Amino acid sequence: MSRRNRRYAVPGTAAAMQTFKAEVMKQEGYDVDPAHPDAVKYEVAKELGVPLQPGNNGRLTTEEAGQIGGKIGGSMVREMIRLAQEQLADKQQP
């Protein structure tokens, strides 16, 4: 099975999303290399006890892969919601 080619709904946002991921995961207490923010998935996997390795991980179950992505994506979504709430509160103030 080939790897999915992920595309963002807004063209040109890939770099900004990677930077955002690095910032969020750093806030979560992970050691993140800003030049390689996607590498944080290995630290998350280790914490969760998931045997993720660079390269082919075809032996991972869907559940294991979801645990890693869920931890990272969930943190990003929580931060996006917090930022949106903050912006709405700022707009409502006179």
Secondary structure, 3 states (H helix, E strand, C coil): CCCCCCCCCCCCCHHHHHHHHHHHHHHCCCCCCCCCHHHHHHHHHHHHCCCCCCCCCCCCCHHHHHHHHHHHHHHHHHHHHHHHHHHHHHHHCC
